[in-house]
C-alpha cells in the first residue's frame, strides 16, 4: 500500500494560479486556445481548488482481485460521519472531491445558511456549549427575515445599516443588545470570508456607538433593583402559608443567602453543611434542555471550587423544611414525590406572580441578591467580604450592588435631625 499526499508536486501544476482577469476569461472563451490546453487549465484549477480544501492524504491501493490496477482512496466527513471515497485514477478521485467541495460550499448562499454553518463550526471545532449556541440563535433571530434570506455575498454595510435604522431601532433595543448582535454578525461574516462565501466583511464599516443615542438607555432605579425591608416582610409572611411549595422555600433561602437562581435550583443536599452552604454548581437552560454544570456563573473560565455562604438560623430552618419534602432526591429543592430539580423557569414564574400579587416593585430573584448585599453593608461587611459571599468581583459589587435607595431617605433624615 502506497500513501501519496494530495499536496505533492504534480506535472499539472506548471504555474502559480491567480485570479483571472476579464481579458483572460474572454481569451479562454474566444476559441483561440486549443481545446486540450483549455481542458488542462480547467483540470489544474479543479486540482488547486481541491488542494486548498482537502487536507487528508490520498492513498494508492495495491492491485487486488476486484481491481487489477489498484485504485486511489481518501476520506471525507459528511455530517460528522466518516465516508471513504475511491476512484480508479487519481484524476477521477480529484473530480469526485471537486464536486463534493463545490456542492458543499455553493449550498451556502444566504446569511441564514452562513450563520447555520458558523454555529456548526462553533460546536464541532470550538466545542462551545449548547447554551452558547442557543443564545446565538436567539440573538440572530433579531435580524430581519429579509436580510437573513439575502445572498451573503451581496450584503453591504448599507444593507445592514438600513436594517438597524428601519427594523431594530424602532424596537428601542438596549445598547448591550445592539453591540452583541453586531459582534455576532461580524463573526458570521468573518467565518464566511474565511470560507470564501463572500468577498468582504461589511461589519468592519459599522460602529455600534453611532446608534447608542437611539437605543433604550433607561436604567432601573434602586427601588426596582432590590426588595425593600417592607417588601421582604410581605414576601416572608406570604411564604409561611405556602411552605409545602419548594419554589417558595427557594425564595426564602435566596433572601437569607443571596444565591443566584441557577445555584438554588441545582443545590444538592450534600452541599449543605452545619454552618455553611457550598455553592459550586448551577442549572443551565437552553430552550427546552435543562442540565447541571459543576461551576457557578463567575467561575466558568476560572473554576475555584465555588464559594461558601454562612447559614443564619432562618436559613437552617428553611433547609430543614426542604429536607422534609417527600421523595428521595439528591437535590434540596424538588417537588413532592419527584426526584428532579426544580427548573429555573418554574421558580421565576412563581416568584413573579407572588411579587405582583403582593404589590412588590421588583419581581425577580436578583432583587433578593441586591437586598442581601445591602444587608451586609448595614452590618459593616467590607466590599471584599461581600464579593466573597456573593461570588463576584469586588469592582462588580461596588459598581452594581451598592445602592443609593431613595426609600432610605426618610430614615437618613430622621437620624440627621435627631436632637
N, C-alpha and C positions, 0 to 999 in steps of 0.2 A: 504493500500500500504506500502510495506516494502523496505527500502533502504539498500543495502549491498554494501560495498566498495570492489572493486577488490583486494585491498591491505590487506584485512582481513586475519587472520591466517587460514590455511587450513590443513586438515589431509594429503593432498597430498604433503605437503612440509616438509618431515621428516628430511631433511638435508640442509646445506648451499651449494648451487650449486657452481661449479668451472669448469674451462676449462678441458675438457677430454684430457688425455694423449693418445699416440698411443696404449700403452698396454691396456688401459681401453676400447678403441674402439674395439680392437681385441677381448677382453673378451665379449663385447656386441654382436659381430658378430659371435662368435665361436659356439653358440648354447648351451653352458654350463649353461646359465642362463634361468630360467623359462620364458615362453612367457608372463605370467601375470606380472612378475617383469619388463621385458623389456617395456611392454606397460605402466606400472606405471611410469617408468623413463621418457619415451617419453612424457606422459601427463604432468608430473611435469616440464619438460624442456619447453614445449609449454606454460604452465601457467606462468612460470617465464619470458619467452620471452614477453608475453603479458603484464605482470605486469610492466616491465621496460619501456613500451611504452604507454600504455593506462592509462591516469591519471583521467579519468572520472569515476564516480561511476556506478555500475550496480544496477538496480532496480528490485526487485522481485514484480511482479504484482499479485494482488489477483485473485482468480478464477472468471471466467465470463461464459456467455452462450457459447461463442466460445471456451474458454479454461477452461475446468473444473478444471484442476490442476494449473492454472495460468501459467506464463512464466517469463523469465528474459529479461531485456531490457537495452540498453545503447545507446550512441550516438557517432557518428564519423562525421568528416567533409571531404568531397571529393570535391576538387577544390573550397573550401570556402563555400560549400553548406552543410547545416546540414542534416544528414541522421540518421534515427533510425534503430537500429539492434536488433532483438529479436530472442529468441530460447526457446524451451520447457524446457530445463535444463541449468544450469549454465555451465556445461561441454561443451554442444553443442555451447553455446554462445562464450565460450573461443576458441573453434575450429574455429568459424567464424572470430573472431578477429585475431587469429593467421594467418589465410590465408590472411586476409586484410593487416596486417602489413608486413608479409613476402613478399607478392607480391609487395607491395609498395616499400619496400627497395631494393628488388632484381631487380626491374625495372631500378634502377640506377646502371649502370656499368661503363660507360665511364667517362672520365674527363669532357666532354661536358655536359653530363647529370647531373653530380655533380654540375657543375657551374650553370646550369639552376635551380637546386633545391636551391642552395645558393642564387641566385637572388630572387627567390620566397620567401625565408626566410627573406631577407633584406626588401622586400616590405611589407609582411604581419606581420612580427614580430618586425622589427626595424623601420618601417614607413619611409624608405628612399624615397627621391623624385624620380620622373620619370627621371629627368636629371641625377641624380647619377647613376641610374640603366642603363640608356642609355650609359653613359660614360664607365661604367664597361664592357658592351657588346662590345663596340668599341675596348676597350683595350684588352679584352680577344681574340678578333679575330686576334690579332698579333700572338697568339700561332699557331704553325703549325697544319694543319689538321690531320696529322699522330698522333701527341701527343693528340689532342683533342678527337680522336676516340679510344684511347687506354684505356683498363680497368684501372680504377683508382687504384685498389689495387695492380697492378703490376708495376706501375710507380715508378722509383727510382730517387735518386738525380742525378745519372749519366745520366739518360734519359733526364732530364731537362737541365743539363749542356751541353749535346751534342746538344740539340735543340738551346740553346743560341749560341754556337760556330758555328754551321753549318747553322742555319736559321736566327737568329736575328742579330748577329754582322755584317754579310755581308751587312745589310741594313744601317749600321752606325747610330744606334739609339742614341738619346740624353741620357746622364746618368739618367736624371729625368724619362724618359720613361721606361728604364730598371728597375729602382728602383720601380716605380709604378706597373709594370707588375709582378715583383716578389712578391710584397706585396699582390697583388690580388690573385695570385696563392697560397700564404701562407694561406690566409684567406679561400680559397676554400677547401684546404686540412684540415685546422683546423675544418671546418664545417663537412667535410666528415668523419674525425676521430671521431668527436662527435657523428655522426650518425652511426658509425661502418661500414662505407662503405670502409674503408681502415685501415691499421694497423699502419701506421706511416705517419709523415709529412716530405717528403723529402726536403722541402724548408728550414728546420732548419739547413741543412748542407751546404747551399749555401749563399755566401756573395756577394752582388751586387758590392761592391767596387773592387772585384777581376777582374771585366771586364770593369771598367770605362776607363782604358787606351786604350781600343779598340773601345770606343764609339766616337761619334762626339762631341768633346769638343769645337768646334769653336763657338765663341760668336760674336754677332753683334757689329759692330763698332758704335760709337756715331753717325756717319753720317747716318747709316742705321736705327737708333732708332728714330731720331727726324727730322722733317722738318726744313730745313734751312730758313733763312729770305727770300732768293730768291725764294725758293720753295713755301713758304706761299704766296708770292706776285703773283706767277704764278697761284696757285690754286684759290686765291681770284678773280683775273682778269677773269679767265675762268668761275668762278661761276656766274659772272654778266650776262653772256649770257644764263644762264640756271636757272633763278630764279623761273620758274614755276615747277621745279622738287624738291619735298620735300627732296630727298636724298642729293641734292646739298646744300639746306638750312641747313640740319643737319650737313654737314661737316663744314659749315661756323660757326655754333653755337659751334661746337666742338673746333674750333680754338680759339673762344673767352671765352670758359669756361673749357676746358679740360675734358669734360664729357666722360664717357665710352659709348661704342656702345649701350649696353642694356639699359643704362639710357636715352640716346637720343630717342631711339625708343619707350620707354614707358612713355615719358614725357606727362603729362596731361596739358591741358590749364589752369586748376585751380591751377597748381603747379607754375605758372609764376606770380610773383608779380611786383610791380612798380620798385623795386630796386634789388630784389633777385629772383633766381630760387630755389625752394625747391626740392632737389633731394632725393627721398626716395622710388623709385621703379626701377625694371629692367625687361627686357624681357628675358625669358628663352626659349631656343630651344633644344629639344631632338628629333633628327630625324625630322619628318615632323610636330611634335607638337610644337606650338608656344603659349606661355601664359605669363602672367604678374604676378610677385610676389611683395609683399609690403616691400621689403628690397633691399639694394644695396649689391654689392659683398663683401664689408668689414664688413657688419653687419648681415650676415646670422645667425651666432651663438650668436651675441650680438646686437640686434636691439637697435638703439638710435635715431629713427625718422629722419634718413638721415642727410643731410648737406645742407647748404645754400651757393650759389655761387653769388657774386656780379655781376650785369649786367653793362657792358660797353655800351656806346652809339651805337656801332656797333652791339652788341648783341640785344639791344632793336629794332634796325632796322630789323634785321633778324627775330625776333619773330613777328614783325608786318607783315612781308611778309608771314610768316607761318599762322598767324591768318586769312589772307585774302584768303587762299585756299578754294575753293568751297567745301561744304559738312559739314553736322552737325555732327562732330566727337568730342569726348571728348579728343582725342589725338591732340597735337600740330602739329605733322607731320603725314600726311596721304595723299593718292593720291586723286586727284580731283574727287569728287562725291563718294568717298569710305570712310566709317567711321572707317575701321580697321586701326590699327597701321602698320607702315612700318616694314617689317621683317628685322632682323639683316643681314641675308644673302644677301638680295637685296641691302641694303646700302653698305655693304662691297664690293660687286661686282662692284657697280657703282663707288665707290671711287678708287678701284684698277685700273679700266680701265682709269679713268681720270689721275691718277698718272703716269701710263705707257705712256699715250699719251703725257703728258706734260714733261716727262723725269725726274720725281722725283725719288730719290733713295728709300725712304720708300714708301710703298703702303698701309699702314693700318692706322686705326683711332688712334691707340696708339701713332703714331708719332705726332699727334696734342697734345695729352696729355703731351708728353715729352717736346714739344716745348713750351707749355703753362707754364710748370714748370720752364723752362729756362727763360722765360719772367718774371716770378715772382721773380726769383733770381736777374735779372738785375735791377728790380725795388726796390730791397732791402728787400723783404719779408723774414722773418726767416723760418727755416725748419718747425717749428711747425705751422706757418701760412699757409705755402704751403700744409702741410699734411691735415690741417683742410679743406681747399678749395677742394683739390683733393680727399679726402676721403680715406686715408690710414695712416699707422703708420709713425711716424717721422723717425724711423730706415729705413723703406722702401724707403722713399724719399731720404735719404742720400745715401743708398746703390745702388739704381736702377734708380733714376731720375735725379741726379746731374751729368751732362755730362762734359766731357773734350773734346769738339768738336774741331777737328783739323782745321775745317773751320774757327775757330775764331783766329787762329794763326796769320794771316795777320793783323787783327785788333789789336791784342795784340802787335805785332812787331811795328806797326805804333805809338801806344801810348807810348811804351817804348823808341822809338828813337826820339820822338818829342823834339825839342830844346826849 
